[in-house]
Structures are given as C-alpha cells and as structure tokens.
Amino acid sequence: MNKVRLLKNLKNASRGNFFSIEIPKTTKEDEKKIKELVGELQSEGKIKLRECVQREYSVYLHGIIKYASI
C-alpha cells in the first residue's frame, strides 16, 4: 500500500468530509506502514485523524479529509 492508494481508499470510505475505514493487516510491518502513511498525509495537510485503533487483525481509522486532489 502506498500513500496515494490509502488516500483513495479514504475518499471512497468517506461521507462528505468524514471517513471511517478498517484496514486489514497481516503483520506488525503492515501496522507500522499504515501509521507512517497516515502520518505523512497528516503532515501534508490532506487529512486530520481523530481516532486510530489497533485491533488484532486490522487498523481502524476515523477522521476528516481536508482538501485532497488525487
């Protein structure tokens, strides 16, 4: 998964500007990669993360999509 694909997934899972998505993970490396990509999107000002929950087999993300052109 890369940053552009994650942003597209967030836009597809959004209602208006709010998004809520559960991303499946298989390893700890996947979890680290997801956190890293979300951090990059936040620092670029494309999203604002309200909640990030680490579950056993997935990562749940909830937040707001700011202006983001794909």
Secondary structure, DSSP 8 states (H G I E B T S, - for coil): --HHHHHHHHHHTEETTEEEEEEE-SSHHHHHHHHHHHHHHHHTTSEEEEEEEE-SSEEEEEEEE-S---
